[in-house]
Amino acid sequence: MELIPFTDLVDALSKVADRLKVIVNLPKSEHETICRTMDETNWLTDTTLNMANVRLGDNLIQTSNDDLPREDVRLIHLAERATR
């Protein structure tokens, strides 16, 4: 019987535990900085998704059904360029 999958699982769990120890031992100021950065990132992602949702809704109202897929593709390309 081969124990490689079990060994890989134990190895992965030990790596996670080591990283958790590092996170727990972070200085309070660094912890607050990371939390603030994550909050800002989540807010920005939420705002971006809301803007795209509003734009798609506007397009649905303003365009014919034939034009909607082309507008969706254009928005996807704009989003890809923005993330580069």
N, C-alpha and C positions, 0 to 999 in steps of 0.2 A: 504494500500500500504506500502510495506516494504522499508525502505530507507537505509538498511545496505550496499548495494554495493556503493551507493552514499557517505555514511559516510566513508567507507573504502578508496574511491578515494580521498576524501578531506584530510583524515589523511595521506595518502601516499604523496600527494602533499605538505602538510605542512612539512613533514619530509625532502623531497627533498629541499624545500626552506630553512629550517634550515641548512642543510649541505652546500648549496651554500653560505650562509652567512659566514660559517666557512672558506670555501675555499677563498672567497673574502678577508677576514680579515687576511689571512696568512702573516707572515713577508716575505719580498722579498727574503731573503736568503733561507728560507725554501721552498718557491715557486720554486725558481731556482733549488734547490736540487731535488724536486719532478719531475720537468720537465725533468731534465737531466736523472734521473732514468727511467722515462717512455720512453724517447728517446732511451736509451740503451736497454731497454727491447724490444721495437719495432724493433730495429735493429737486436737484437739477434734472435727474432722470424722470421724476414724476411730472415736472413741468413740461419737459420735452414731449413726453407721451401724451399729455393732455393737449398740447398745441397740435400735435399730429392728428389726434382724434377730432378736435374741433375742425381742423382743415379738411379732413376726410368727410366729416358731416356737412360742411359747407359745400364741398364738391358734389356730394350726393344730391343736395338740394338744387345746385346751380347747373349741373351738367346733365346731359342725357346719359342713359345707361351705356351707350357705346363709348363715350369719352371717359367715363370713370376709370376703367382699367389703365388707360394711358396716363391719367393724372396720378394714380397710385404708384405706377412705375417711376414717374418723375419724382415723386416724393421720396421713394426708396433711394433713388440715386442721389438726391440732395442730402439725405441722412447719411449715406455712405461717405460722401465727400466731406461732410462736417466732422465725421469721426476720424478722419485721417490726420 
